[in-house]
Amino acid sequence: MDPVTNAVAQSVAAESARALKKESEGFLRAVCGEPAKALGGLIADKINKRRHANLIKICVEAKRALADAGVSPKEVPLNVIHPALEAASLEEEPDLQGLWANLLANAADPRQANPVAPSFPHLLKELGVREVKFLDELYRISAEAVRLRQVPAYRSFSIQDIQYGRDELLETYAGAGLSRNQHLVRMSTKYYEDNKIDIDADLRDFGLTMDIMKRNGILAEVTDTVPLHVSADDLDFPSTVKVGLSQTYTFSHLGGNLVAACRRPEPDSKA
């Protein structure tokens, strides 16, 4: 390459680099909430300030939750507290900050009524507002069902015994205020056609929520075969038949304990 061509190429490369830097700074100005004069230290300081402010809010709320419960915090194992503080500092949504505060409070609760496993911070980090509101409503319904089933006394029930079909989960999803349309099951063709855009969007979001629940092992899928009744009169019974399957969902032990650990600690009965 001759000197002139080489100089032109270097000039083009430098101009391209400046354009990319300017474009990235525009993005950083938007996501950081104030003008970014330079990359590096200024951005790191801004992010650290935001994380520190988040952590202050969450830790204060966790401390108050334990004080309301009548207990003092205990030391938390490093494999729990480190990922919990790291993830909590990144959370800026108020509803989710409350869950992180509850998780930290339960982890530091000397009574360990709802212990926090090392995997819980990683699982909670995977969830958004939609998922936690759905889980909270489903847990509330399940806990009430367990309370009503504690008769006779010799049969112990837990939320893992409460199973839901897809329609019941859709109704719970809508009941938690998460859907655009309140009628997602048992609808007429005309109703669907009149509300197609909202219903399709709701079913898409619900499907994503369910996949997140199943992928993280929070909800367990239970598959049962539908009984096939055959009599001696069925002389033309085929050699192969399609067996029906029914699918229901329930809280896994992991999911039930995760939700419990994200709820505010109960007051100490001895206080």
N, C-alpha and C positions, 0 to 999 in steps of 0.2 A: 504494500500500500504506500502510495507516494505521500510526502509530507502534507500536502494540501488536503487530500482525501482523509488522512488520519486526523488532522485538526478538525475537520468538519464532523467526523464521526464522534470525536471526543466532546465537541460542543453540543451535539444532539443528545449524547448520553447524559451530559451534565444538566441540560435543560429538562430532560425526561425525569431525572432524579429530583430536581427542584419541584416539578409538577406533582410528583408522587408525594413528596414531603408536604407540600401545600394541601393536597387532598386529604392526607392522613390527619393533618392538624385540624382541618375542618371537621372531620369526624370526631376527633378527640374533644374539640370545643363543644360539640353537641352532647357527647355522652358524659362529660365531666361537669357540665352546668355552668362553666365560666371560661373566658378566653384562655387558651393555653399558649403562653409565649414561647415555650420551648419544649421539646420532647425530653423525656428522661426524668430528672429530679423533680421538676415542678409537677408533672403528672403523678409521679409516685407519691409526692407529698399530699396532693389533693385526694388521691384514692385512699391513702392511709388515714387522712383526717375523716373522710366519710366512714371508713371501716371503724375507726375509733369511736365516732359518734354513735354508730349503730350498736356497738358492743356496750357502750355506757348505758344506753336505753335498755338493752336486753338484760344486762347484769343487775341493774337497779330493780327491774321488774321481777327477776328471779329471786333476789333477796327479799323483796316485799312479799312475794308469794309464800316463802318459807316462814317469814315473820307472821303472816296471817294464819299459817298452819300451826304456829306455836312451837317451831323448832329452829335450831341454828344449823347452818350449813356445815357439812363435813368435807374433808379432802376427797377429791374425785380422782380415780386412776387416770394416769396420763393418756392411756390409749382411748379414753372416753373424752376427757376434757379438752385435749388438744384439737382433735377434729371438730368437736362441737363449737369451740370458740372461733376456730378458723372459718367454719361455714357460717356461723351466726353473724360474724362481722360483715359478711357480704350481703346480708339480707336487709332490704330497705322497705319491704312491704309490711305495714303495721300488723296486719292479721298474722303473717308468718313470723314476725318478730315475737308476738305473743307466744307462739308455739315453741320457739327456741328458748324463751324465758322459762316456760314450763318444763322443757326437757332438761335445762340446766338445773332448775330447782329440784326436780325428781332425782337427778344424778347426785346432787349434794344433800339430799334428804337422808339423815341418819337412820330413819325408820325403814328405808328401802321398800316402801309399799308398792311402788311402780319402778323397779330398777331399770337403768338405762344400759343396754348392751352396747359394745363397741361399734356394732353395725348401725345403730339407730341414727347417729348424725349423718352418715352417708345416705341412708334411706330418706330421711327428712329433706335433705338437700335436693333430692330428685323430684320433690313434689312442689306443685304450684298452688295458688289460692284455690283453683277449681277442685283439685284433688283433695286438699285438706278439708274443704267444706263438705264435699261428698262423703268423705270418710267419717267426719264428725257426726253428720246426720245419720249415716248408716250405723255407726257405733251407738248412738243414742237410741235408735229404734231396737237394735239388738239387745242392749242392756235392759230396756223395758220389757222386751219379750222374755228374757231370762228371768227377770223379777216375777213375771206373771206365771212362769212355768215351775217355780220352786215348790210345787205341790204335786205329788206327795213328797214329804221331806227326805225320804230315802233315795230319791233320784236327783242327783246333782246335775245342773245344766250350766253350760258356759256359752259365751257368744259363738264359739266354734260349732255349737250344735244348731245354730239358727241359719237356715239355708234360704237363699233367694233365687227366684227365677229372673230371667232377663227383664221381663215386664215389671217386676217388683223393683228392680234396681233402677229402671228408667223412671218409675214413679218417685222413687227416693231422690234421684238426681233432679227431677223437676221440682219436687217439694223443698229441696234445699235452695231454690231460687237460682239454679245454674242454667236453666234453659230459656230460650227465647219464647218458646211455645210451651204451655202447660200441659198439653195433651199429646203425649208421645206414644201411647199405646191405645189399642182398640178404637181406631179412628176409621171413619168412612173414606172411601176413595175420593169423594168430593172434598171432604175436609182436608185431606192430604194435598190435593191439587190446588186448593185455595191457599194453603200455607206451606207449599213445597220448599221454598227457599229457606225459611226458618227451620222447618223440621229436618231437612237434610243437613243443615249446619249443626243442629243440636245432636243428631245421631252421629255425625262425624266427630264432634267434640266428646261425646259420651264414649264412643269406641276408642278414642285416644286415651281417655281417662282409664277405661277398663284395661287397656294394654299396659299402661304404666303400673296399675295395681298388680296385674298378673306377673309382669316382668320382674318386679321387685319382691314378689312372694307375699304381698300384703293380703290379697284375696286369693283363695284357693278355688280351683274349678273342680267340681265333683260331677263325674259322668256315670250315669246308670243306664242299664239296658231296659227297654220297655218290654214287659212280659209278652210272650207269644203263645197264644192258646190254640192248640191243635186237637181236634177230636178224631175218633176212629172213622168218622164219615167223610173225612177229607181225603178221598181216594186219589184225587188229582193233585195232591200236595207236591209242589215243585221240589227239585233236588237242591236248589239254592234259594234262599230267601234273604231279603233286606231286613236287618234287625234295627228297630228304632232306638235312638239314644236320647236321653234327656240330660240337660246340663243345668246345674245349679251352682251357686257361688256362696262361699262363706268366708268369714275372717280366718286366716291362718293363725297359728299361735304367734308367729312373728308379727303379723299385722295387728292382732288384738293387743299385744303387749306394747307395740310401737305407739298406737293411738292412746293407750292408757298413760304412757310415759310423756305424752305431749299435752296432757290435761293438767289443770292446776291441782297441786297437792291438796288433799283433804285436810281439814283441821285435826290436830292431835286430840283424840278422845280423852287423853289423860290430862290435857291442859286445863 
